[in-house]
Amino acid sequence: MLGELGLGPDEEAVYRTMLAEGAGGVAGLCEGLGWSQERARAALDRLAALSLVRPSADGGPGRAVDPEVGLTSLLIDQEAEVLERQRQIRASRLAVTRMVADIRASSGRATEVHKLRSMDEIQSRIEHLADTCTTEIAAFVPGGGQSERHLEAARPLDRAAADRGVRLRYVFLDSARNCPATRAYAQWLTERGGQVRTVPRLPPRMLIYDRATAILPMDPAAADLGALVLHGTGAVTALMTLFDQIWQQSCPLGETVAARADDDRPSPPEQAVLGLLAEGMTDDAMARQLGVSVRTVRRITADLMQRLGARSRFEAGVLAHSKGWVQR
């Protein structure tokens, strides 16, 4: 009934139970609902993210916010999101109209999209673009440490481009710093004039040549489904803007990744984990996003909970929000 507000059956059941019977404890919730603690805490995490449950003063699982306050707030937020989405659609429609008019008025070609279905096609196109570009190659390289086979395949292409004076800018995940083969490759690239930086979290893999052609996967989760090749100023300019923004936020490989600040704010890797926790990702999904092991994700999460004085993930999320560590 409340699914449109973001409450699934589990969240609604826990919320109704807490409103009817008081805060109680996690064990009491599990007993009353016949659930495991993992299931009950997952529902509490979601309710906390929706601001329908707040930490209780006695250290219990939390207290339910009055529905007239909490649910009404969700409705207001939803209405605001609808209005914002309508504004964005109007702005997009106007932008599309202007772009179409500009394309028709100019002698340049419109944006073209080509699909590459096989890995052989993708590799051939990458080799062609690397061989013919004249000014710059910009790349996102997610996945943490890269395999030696992948790095050796890229080496001759990068060497030839660097020898022609092409600017090389590559962004890896911070976790790639722990891979000896990737570090050695980055050092080799730097010695030839390339620039390598890292960030805690990256968008899907992407290559941009001369700010005019981009290659990106059709499905970031399934590389074997093929890739898209984009040409044209509109789409590629937007992707290049994204690259430049992340480049500015990244850390050069020769520098140490920023540690925690003196006021105990989270470091960039910890900030990335908090952001993924807020999105409701599992430990496995977070590990894939960050290019680290599940054990590392759990260690970072446990450390954040300890520093926040939180007894569960949902309470850690609430406290992180209150400290301004995560933007709602």
C-alpha positions as CSV (number, residue, x, y, z in Angstrom):
1,M,0.0,0.0,0.0
2,L,2.9,2.3,0.7
3,G,5.2,1.1,-2.0
4,E,4.9,4.3,-3.9
5,L,6.6,6.0,-0.9
6,G,9.5,3.6,-0.9
7,L,8.1,1.2,1.7
8,G,8.1,-2.5,0.8
9,P,6.1,-5.1,2.7
10,D,8.9,-5.7,5.2
11,E,9.4,-2.0,6.0
12,E,5.7,-1.5,6.4
13,A,5.3,-4.5,8.7
14,V,8.2,-3.3,11.0
15,Y,6.9,0.3,11.0
16,R,3.4,-0.7,11.9
17,T,4.8,-3.0,14.7
18,M,6.9,-0.3,16.2
19,L,4.0,2.2,16.1
20,A,1.7,-0.3,17.7
21,E,4.0,-1.8,20.3
22,G,6.7,0.8,20.9
23,A,10.4,0.6,20.2
24,G,11.2,-2.7,22.0
25,G,14.3,-4.4,20.8
26,V,15.5,-6.1,17.6
27,A,15.0,-9.5,19.3
28,G,11.4,-8.5,20.1
29,L,10.7,-7.5,16.6
30,C,12.1,-10.8,15.3
31,E,10.0,-12.7,17.7
32,G,6.9,-10.8,17.0
33,L,7.3,-11.1,13.2
34,G,8.9,-14.5,13.1
35,W,11.9,-13.0,11.2
36,S,15.7,-13.4,11.3
37,Q,17.7,-10.5,12.8
38,E,19.3,-9.9,9.3
39,R,15.8,-9.4,7.8
40,A,14.6,-7.1,10.6
41,R,17.8,-4.9,10.5
42,A,17.5,-4.6,6.7
43,A,14.0,-3.2,7.1
44,L,15.2,-0.9,9.9
45,D,18.0,0.4,7.7
46,R,15.5,1.3,5.0
47,L,13.2,2.9,7.4
48,A,16.1,5.0,8.8
49,A,17.0,6.0,5.2
50,L,13.4,7.2,4.8
51,S,13.6,9.1,8.2
52,L,10.7,7.0,9.5
53,V,12.9,5.5,12.3
54,R,15.3,7.5,14.4
55,P,17.9,6.4,17.0
56,S,16.3,5.9,20.4
57,A,17.7,7.5,23.6
58,D,18.0,4.1,25.4
59,G,20.1,2.5,22.6
60,G,17.3,0.3,21.2
61,P,16.7,-0.4,17.5
62,G,15.1,3.1,17.1
63,R,11.9,4.9,17.6
64,A,9.2,5.1,14.9
65,V,8.4,8.7,13.8
66,D,4.8,9.7,14.0
67,P,3.2,8.8,10.7
68,E,1.5,12.2,10.3
69,V,5.0,13.7,10.3
70,G,7.0,11.0,8.7
71,L,4.7,9.9,5.9
72,T,3.5,13.4,5.2
73,S,7.2,14.4,4.8
74,L,7.7,11.5,2.3
75,L,4.7,12.7,0.3
76,I,6.1,16.3,0.2
77,D,9.5,15.0,-0.9
78,Q,7.8,12.9,-3.6
79,E,5.8,15.8,-4.8
80,A,9.0,17.9,-4.9
81,E,10.7,15.2,-6.9
82,V,7.8,15.1,-9.4
83,L,8.0,18.9,-9.9
84,E,11.8,18.8,-10.3
85,R,11.5,15.9,-12.8
86,Q,8.9,17.9,-14.8
87,R,11.2,20.9,-14.7
88,Q,14.1,18.7,-16.0
89,I,11.9,17.2,-18.7
90,R,10.9,20.7,-19.9
91,A,14.6,21.8,-19.9
92,S,15.6,18.6,-21.7
93,R,12.9,19.1,-24.3
94,L,14.1,22.7,-24.9
95,A,17.7,21.5,-25.1
96,V,16.8,18.8,-27.6
97,T,14.8,21.3,-29.7
98,R,17.8,23.6,-29.8
99,M,20.2,20.8,-30.6
100,V,18.1,19.5,-33.5
101,A,17.8,23.1,-34.8
102,D,21.6,23.6,-34.5
103,I,22.3,20.3,-36.3
104,R,19.9,21.1,-39.1
105,A,21.4,24.5,-39.5
106,S,25.0,23.4,-39.5
107,S,26.9,21.5,-42.1
108,G,28.4,19.1,-39.6
109,R,27.2,15.6,-39.1
110,A,24.6,14.6,-36.5
111,T,25.5,12.3,-33.6
112,E,26.1,8.8,-34.8
113,V,25.9,5.6,-32.7
114,H,27.5,2.4,-33.8
115,K,27.1,-0.9,-32.0
116,L,30.0,-3.4,-31.7
117,R,28.7,-6.9,-30.9
118,S,31.9,-8.9,-30.4
119,M,35.1,-8.5,-28.4
120,D,37.1,-8.8,-31.7
121,E,35.1,-5.8,-33.1
122,I,35.7,-3.8,-30.0
123,Q,39.4,-4.5,-29.9
124,S,39.8,-3.7,-33.6
125,R,38.0,-0.3,-33.2
126,I,40.1,0.5,-30.1
127,E,43.3,-0.2,-32.1
128,H,42.1,1.9,-35.0
129,L,41.1,4.9,-32.8
130,A,44.3,4.7,-30.8
131,D,46.4,4.6,-34.0
132,T,44.6,7.6,-35.6
133,C,44.0,10.0,-32.7
134,T,46.1,13.1,-32.7
135,T,45.6,15.0,-29.5
136,E,44.2,13.1,-26.5
137,I,43.0,9.8,-25.0
138,A,41.0,10.0,-21.8
139,A,39.9,6.8,-20.0
140,F,38.0,5.5,-17.0
141,V,39.5,2.2,-16.0
142,P,37.3,0.6,-13.3
143,G,37.7,-2.8,-11.7
144,G,40.6,-2.2,-9.5
145,G,43.9,-3.9,-10.4
146,Q,44.1,-4.9,-14.1
147,S,45.3,-8.3,-15.4
148,E,48.8,-8.5,-16.8
149,R,47.2,-9.8,-20.1
150,H,45.1,-6.7,-20.4
151,L,48.0,-4.4,-19.6
152,E,50.3,-6.0,-22.1
153,A,47.7,-5.7,-24.8
154,A,47.3,-2.0,-24.1
155,R,51.1,-1.3,-23.9
156,P,51.9,-1.0,-27.6
157,L,48.9,1.2,-28.3
158,D,49.8,3.6,-25.5
159,R,53.5,3.6,-26.5
160,A,52.6,4.5,-30.1
161,A,50.2,7.2,-29.0
162,A,52.7,8.7,-26.5
163,D,55.4,8.7,-29.2
164,R,53.2,10.8,-31.4
165,G,52.7,13.4,-28.7
166,V,49.2,12.3,-27.8
167,R,48.1,13.3,-24.3
168,L,47.2,10.3,-22.2
169,R,44.9,10.7,-19.1
170,Y,43.8,7.6,-17.3
171,V,41.7,7.3,-14.1
172,F,41.9,4.1,-12.1
173,L,40.2,3.1,-8.8
174,D,42.2,3.8,-5.6
175,S,42.3,0.0,-5.1
176,A,44.5,-0.4,-8.2
177,R,47.3,1.1,-6.1
178,N,47.5,-2.3,-4.3
179,C,48.1,-4.2,-7.6
180,P,51.9,-4.4,-8.4
181,A,51.2,-5.0,-12.2
182,T,48.9,-2.0,-12.4
183,R,51.3,0.2,-10.5
184,A,54.2,-0.8,-12.7
185,Y,52.2,-0.1,-15.8
186,A,51.1,3.3,-14.5
187,Q,54.8,4.1,-13.7
188,W,55.8,3.0,-17.2
189,L,53.0,5.2,-18.7
190,T,54.0,8.2,-16.6
191,E,57.6,7.9,-17.8
192,R,56.3,8.4,-21.3
193,G,54.4,11.5,-20.5
194,G,51.1,9.9,-19.5
195,Q,49.1,11.1,-16.5
196,V,47.5,8.5,-14.1
197,R,45.2,9.4,-11.3
198,T,42.9,7.4,-9.0
199,V,39.5,7.9,-7.2
200,P,37.6,5.7,-4.8
201,R,34.7,5.2,-7.2
202,L,34.3,5.3,-11.0
203,P,31.5,5.3,-13.6
204,P,31.6,2.4,-16.2
205,R,34.7,1.9,-18.4
206,M,35.0,4.6,-21.0
207,L,37.5,5.7,-23.7
208,I,37.4,9.1,-25.4
209,Y,39.6,9.9,-28.4
210,D,40.3,13.5,-29.4
211,R,37.2,14.7,-27.5
212,A,35.2,13.5,-30.5
213,T,34.7,9.7,-30.3
214,A,33.8,7.6,-27.2
215,I,33.6,3.9,-26.6
216,L,31.6,2.6,-23.6
217,P,29.9,-0.7,-22.8
218,M,26.3,-1.4,-23.7
219,D,25.9,-3.0,-20.3
220,P,28.6,-2.2,-17.6
221,A,27.7,-5.5,-15.8
222,A,28.1,-7.7,-19.0
223,A,31.1,-6.7,-21.2
224,D,30.3,-9.6,-23.6
225,L,27.1,-7.8,-24.7
226,G,29.2,-5.4,-26.8
227,A,30.0,-1.7,-26.8
228,L,28.7,1.6,-28.2
229,V,30.8,4.0,-30.3
230,L,29.6,7.5,-30.1
231,H,30.5,10.3,-32.5
232,G,29.3,13.9,-32.5
233,T,29.7,17.0,-30.3
234,G,26.6,16.6,-28.1
235,A,27.0,13.2,-26.5
236,V,30.8,13.1,-26.4
237,T,31.0,16.6,-25.0
238,A,28.8,15.5,-22.1
239,L,31.0,12.5,-21.4
240,M,34.1,14.6,-21.6
241,T,32.6,17.0,-19.1
242,L,32.0,14.1,-16.7
243,F,35.6,12.9,-17.2
244,D,37.0,16.4,-16.5
245,Q,35.0,16.7,-13.3
246,I,36.2,13.3,-12.0
247,W,39.7,14.1,-13.1
248,Q,39.7,17.3,-10.9
249,Q,38.5,15.2,-7.9
250,S,41.1,12.4,-8.5
251,C,44.5,12.0,-6.8
252,P,47.7,11.7,-8.9
253,L,49.3,8.3,-8.6
254,G,52.5,9.7,-7.2
255,E,50.7,11.2,-4.3
256,T,49.2,9.5,-1.2
257,V,45.5,9.2,-1.1
258,A,44.1,11.6,1.4
259,A,43.7,10.1,4.9
260,R,41.0,11.2,7.4
261,A,40.9,14.8,8.4
262,D,41.8,15.9,11.9
263,D,38.0,16.3,12.7
264,D,37.6,12.6,12.0
265,R,35.6,13.1,8.7
266,P,35.7,10.0,6.4
267,S,38.5,9.6,3.9
268,P,37.6,9.4,0.2
269,P,37.4,5.5,0.3
270,E,35.2,5.7,3.4
271,Q,33.1,8.4,1.8
272,A,32.6,6.1,-1.2
273,V,31.5,3.2,1.1
274,L,29.0,5.5,2.9
275,G,27.6,6.6,-0.4
276,L,27.1,3.0,-1.5
277,L,25.6,2.1,1.9
278,A,23.1,4.9,1.5
279,E,22.1,3.4,-1.9
280,G,21.3,0.2,-0.2
281,M,24.1,-1.9,-1.9
282,T,25.2,-5.2,-0.5
283,D,28.8,-5.9,0.5
284,D,29.4,-7.9,-2.7
285,A,28.0,-5.1,-4.9
286,M,30.1,-2.5,-3.1
287,A,33.2,-4.6,-3.4
288,R,32.7,-4.8,-7.2
289,Q,32.1,-1.1,-7.5
290,L,35.2,-0.2,-5.5
291,G,37.5,-2.9,-6.9
292,V,38.3,-4.3,-3.5
293,S,37.5,-7.5,-1.5
294,V,34.3,-8.0,0.5
295,R,36.5,-8.3,3.5
296,T,37.8,-4.8,2.9
297,V,34.3,-3.4,2.5
298,R,33.3,-5.0,5.8
299,R,36.4,-3.7,7.6
300,I,35.7,-0.1,6.4
301,T,32.1,-0.4,7.4
302,A,32.9,-1.8,10.8
303,D,35.5,1.0,11.4
304,L,32.9,3.7,10.4
305,M,30.3,2.1,12.8
306,Q,32.9,2.1,15.6
307,R,33.8,5.8,15.0
308,L,30.2,6.8,14.9
309,G,29.3,4.7,18.0
310,A,26.6,2.9,15.9
311,R,25.3,-0.5,16.7
312,S,23.9,-1.2,13.3
313,R,24.2,0.0,9.7
314,F,21.0,1.9,9.8
315,E,22.1,3.8,12.9
316,A,25.5,4.5,11.3
317,G,23.6,5.9,8.3
318,V,21.5,8.2,10.5
319,L,24.6,9.4,12.5
320,A,26.6,9.9,9.3
321,H,23.7,12.1,7.9
322,S,23.6,14.1,11.2
323,K,27.4,14.8,10.9
324,G,27.1,15.9,7.3
325,W,29.2,13.0,6.0
326,V,26.5,11.9,3.6
327,Q,24.1,14.2,1.7
328,R,20.5,13.0,1.6
